[in-house]
Amino acid sequence: MTQSPVRVLLASPGCTFAADGTFGVPHLVSLGSYLRAHTAADVQVLDLDWEARLQKPQPEQLFDLRWDVIGLSCYSSFDYLKTYHLAVAIRQRHPGVCLVVGGYHPSARSADFTGENSPFDHVVVGEGERPLLRIVQAVAAGQRLAERVLGPEIVSKLDDLPPQDWSLLARYLPAARASKAQVTFSLSRGCPFHCAFCMESAKQSPGWRAFSPERAEQELLALHAAIDLTDRPLFFSDPLFGLQPAWRREMLERLQRLQLPVTKFWALSRVDLLTDQDLQQFHSTNFGLGFGLESGDPAMLAIVHKSHDAGDYLQRFGAAIQVAGRLGLPWGANLIAGHPGETPESLKTSALYIERLLQNSWAHTGFVSIDPYRFYPGSPIDLTLPDFAKRYGTRVHCPRWWDGADPGFTAAWVDPSRTLDFRTGHRLTHALFGPLVRKAQREFAYRGPAQQWFARSLDHQVRLFGAPSQLQTIRDFHVWRRLLGHPATDARHDPEAAQLLRGQRATLAKGLQVKLHASDSLREAVMAVPREQFVAAEYLPWAGLDRALPLLADNSATLSAPHAYMLNYTLLNLSLGDRLLELGSGTGYGAALAARVVGVAGQVRTVEAEPRLVAAARRKLANLPNVQVLQAEADFAQLAQGCNKVLFTFAIAESPHDLLAALPVGAVVVAPLGQTDQTDQTDQVLTRWQRDENGWHASEHGPVRYVADRSAAATSACRSASSEASDPGSNAPEPTQATAAVP
């Protein structure tokens, strides 16, 4: 009886750093090609990033019992928890499978995968072809290797690898061709440099190795035949493209002759390796180049281990981008802010260097990206962290950040030095580099192939330096201080956050006043009232934006966007001395705005049915003597006694006839009229009623989308929702799920 071949699944759980739409898992293709060439194994590749893009995704095949070996790619430490818990789920469903993990994090922290209760049988350090081959051969023989940790086993000559078998990605190729996604591929491995922050050394790969130019040409032609590179960027994901000058020049000559129909090649290099002739050749071959500048401060470049002659390195960078600008060669330079050893002075020196570069017109075919320092396991800093702590006062607050949630913050939560703590560094980085990033975007002059691709990178950088991004970091700082046992603090009362939000409100209010023809008093109210105090702290990053925010976990109550209040109060003609009835207080933000507009001579009566919201509104409005907060349900006519203006902050199904009959001449009512059905479709119209001597006159003011009336049955349902430990909204969904008012 013929024995069935070993069935192997190589899976990428999804890469944290994968750009939107990027196609290709070249490391898994290489592993799969190697196994197919050296064994009779049935090898398949599963890419969960691209599985989700298929019309009929089948991610559950990860748990199929037919697999004898499953290899999971844990590309970086950001993917550790995801990879580990997927392995636990696989092991529970398939106890007999041979589970293998490899990637940067397993190479740096193999012990994270070999504990007593680990689901993994084997951890591969470094390059995986040869270790994985031995594992599969053992399984084919009905055995298991005794080794838990395998490698490093280096492929010293890449031409010894079999041709890349792109049929391994056959499941995804049609979708990739249709999407025109950026494609990633690698022509070399290894890097001889040992930058202090980099994980590359964790793979223990000696030196730099590449396909021969002849073999590289064959691989690129095969890639084009499989994927069709027409009208898409091709990113060479080599740690360092073209270290050897002879290889680099021959490779570029071959690419010129091939004339692959890509929009642009993109690769990572170093300015101290390239001559002006090299830059000319890259330009002629339709390349863009990324450089790890790391810092504009010579002392920091020495700490980062970037160059033995920092002055020459910085001078060479300036000269290189001058040549690039003259040629029209697009480039990008990355800086790291807050690297261990960083000081306020080094940050300022670095910013001044970038500012001087951007003052020259030849710099405007490129862009600068600023990344916060992130503590990576396996990096030289990780291996010598006590020395950094002793010498500079460096403190890594979460040295095992990959074990917990929110790695985006915790990986970067580092005090660089005794004179620069994390918060000061964060604030200084935004103050120094934010204007430079925005200047680079405004003056970006490259107009060649893939211009929009580069423009998106610039847009992304500008967003990272926007107030919402800064506020998110401030929020996370307060959350993690509390989680680690520091005295509890509230991000909503953080002075830096308050300053950022004041600036956002001022800009927003001025723009809305012009758009909605609102009064000066309304503009001033929106500017003055701190909206962040009326939502849970988790929504701080969006409190200064014109968007609705959740107040209850079941989404039955929201804080409307500022434009909705300005529009409604403008339609009401809310003025000094008015007596307003607001139906639907929420946590009191609308009442706080109205209180400033009507002044001490006026009054705001705000009514809410949900007890938790009533309690929150009373706390937040306690210092406003002209505001009355009531808990009540649906007797609108009685509630309106003594009022001349009425606002509904929720949708009503029909005209409020009893309420209208109870109001005096001159009264105005504004309400969203209509319903939102269970499919989340709405036919609501913002409606205004005004009473004169001849009766009521109704007018419509456009479609809107508000939460439904929560009185009666809706109130009962709301009361059955899960309660919260603190302010309403602490368990609420993401803001994008909130129902928002739309004029």
Order of alpha helices (4+ residues) and beta strands (2+ residues): beta-alpha-beta-alpha-beta-alpha-beta-alpha-beta-alpha-beta-alpha-beta-beta-beta-alpha-beta-alpha-beta-alpha-beta-alpha-alpha-beta-alpha-beta-alpha-alpha-beta-alpha-beta-alpha-alpha-alpha-alpha-alpha-beta-beta-alpha-beta-alpha-beta-alpha-beta-alpha-beta-alpha-beta-beta-beta-alpha
